[in-house]
């Protein structure tokens, strides 16, 4: 909880600081406008889903570098099969793509748990393999959904206002319509998934076993925990959420290039999870903190654009913020360990 409060405070500091600097610089504040809030929350929702998936693997002491390429493979395959409304029904394609995502996770888990191959190597190979297959499926041409499947696109770009109806012109919106318009579908999906993941990780026996596995695999095995099965489960859940997130991202952008779609998404997922308190050594993590971590990343990205910072520096700003956050967290973790040792 202390980690979550700290991240929440840092997120608040970023928002307030950005608003103050923008007002002093331009005399107005666009950062908290309804349109900007909607855009930021949409991206928080989409990338937060990937961070939740990555957290399962990191908690066990592993890592998944294939998330971005997996997103591309699932998204492109979905677009090709549905073919702008002229292909297979979504009722067939979407479950099949989620099943494929889970099957890929099973493969990762078996290679890590049974073949004893390092997760870095397994998922790095997956990064290249899935990207190549995605390009083959798309034939290196742009794929998308066209004007079809408007009801499904809500999950990638819609808001609550789209569901209930209301004024579409911002100047004619009432306060409650503005609130609904600032509640994007991807963010709401993220909140639902976060509640499910939190219940699994923090309130179920298997969730506690995942933390035990990451903290001390040998000790967990001697305690009777089926560590191999847990590892496979973690990779399945990671790939399943990644595939689902890739589909939502596809509905958001609507036009997909297999060579570039999903690039760096695995790094955003890792960064959001690590910034949210998931130690790369395994054994720690908190869903609320992961949500804050994903939000901080997108706020930093948006802050660079709002404040007119050269776009070339966006990755430097994000990387610096992550490094500072991890260093601060490590400092307080070590200090707490020293205090505990002194009794």
Rosetta blueprint (number, residue, H / E / L):
1 X L
2 X H
3 X H
4 X H
5 X H
6 X H
7 X H
8 X H
9 X H
10 X H
11 X H
12 X H
13 X H
14 X H
15 X H
16 X H
17 X H
18 X H
19 X H
20 X H
21 X H
22 X H
23 X H
24 X H
25 X H
26 X H
27 X L
28 X L
29 X L
30 X L
31 X L
32 X L
33 X L
34 X H
35 X H
36 X H
37 X H
38 X H
39 X H
40 X H
41 X H
42 X H
43 X H
44 X H
45 X H
46 X H
47 X H
48 X H
49 X H
50 X H
51 X H
52 X H
53 X H
54 X H
55 X H
56 X H
57 X H
58 X H
59 X H
60 X L
61 X L
62 X L
63 X L
64 X L
65 X L
66 X L
67 X H
68 X H
69 X H
70 X H
71 X H
72 X H
73 X H
74 X H
75 X H
76 X H
77 X H
78 X H
79 X H
80 X H
81 X H
82 X H
83 X H
84 X H
85 X H
86 X L
87 X L
88 X L
89 X L
90 X H
91 X H
92 X H
93 X H
94 X H
95 X H
96 X H
97 X H
98 X H
99 X H
100 X H
101 X H
102 X H
103 X H
104 X H
105 X H
106 X H
107 X H
108 X H
109 X H
110 X H
111 X H
112 X H
113 X H
114 X L
115 X L
116 X L
117 X L
118 X L
119 X H
120 X H
121 X H
122 X H
123 X H
124 X H
125 X H
126 X H
127 X H
128 X H
129 X H
130 X H
131 X H
132 X H
133 X H
134 X H
135 X H
136 X H
137 X H
138 X H
139 X L
140 X L
141 X L
142 X L
143 X E
144 X E
145 X L
146 X L
147 X L
148 X L
149 X L
150 X H
151 X H
152 X H
153 X H
154 X H
155 X H
156 X H
157 X H
158 X L
159 X E
160 X H
161 X H
162 X H
163 X H
164 X H
165 X L
166 X L
167 X L
168 X L
169 X L
170 X H
171 X H
172 X H
173 X L
174 X L
175 X H
176 X H
177 X H
178 X H
179 X H
180 X H
181 X H
182 X L
183 X L
184 X E
185 X H
186 X H
187 X H
188 X H
189 X H
190 X H
191 X H
192 X H
193 X H
194 X H
195 X H
196 X H
197 X H
198 X H
199 X H
200 X H
201 X H
202 X H
203 X H
204 X L
205 X H
206 X H
207 X H
208 X H
209 X H
210 X H
211 X H
212 X H
213 X H
214 X H
215 X H
216 X L
217 X H
218 X H
219 X H
220 X H
221 X H
222 X H
223 X L
224 X L
225 X L
226 X L
227 X H
228 X H
229 X H
230 X H
231 X H
232 X H
233 X H
234 X H
235 X H
236 X H
237 X H
238 X H
239 X H
240 X H
241 X H
242 X H
243 X H
244 X H
245 X H
246 X H
247 X H
248 X H
249 X H
250 X H
251 X H
252 X H
253 X H
254 X L
255 X E
256 X E
257 X L
258 X L
259 X L
260 X L
261 X L
262 X L
263 X L
264 X L
265 X H
266 X H
267 X H
268 X H
269 X H
270 X H
271 X H
272 X H
273 X H
274 X H
275 X H
276 X L
277 X L
278 X L
279 X L
280 X L
281 X L
282 X L
283 X L
284 X L
285 X L
286 X L
287 X H
288 X H
289 X H
290 X H
291 X H
292 X H
293 X H
294 X H
295 X H
296 X H
297 X H
298 X H
299 X H
300 X H
301 X H
302 X H
303 X H
304 X H
305 X H
306 X H
307 X L
308 X L
309 X L
310 X L
311 X H
312 X H
313 X H
314 X H
315 X H
316 X H
317 X H
318 X H
319 X H
320 X H
321 X H
322 X H
323 X H
324 X H
325 X H
326 X H
327 X H
328 X H
329 X H
330 X H
331 X H
332 X H
333 X H
334 X H
335 X H
336 X H
337 X H
338 X H
339 X H
340 X H
341 X H
342 X H
343 X L
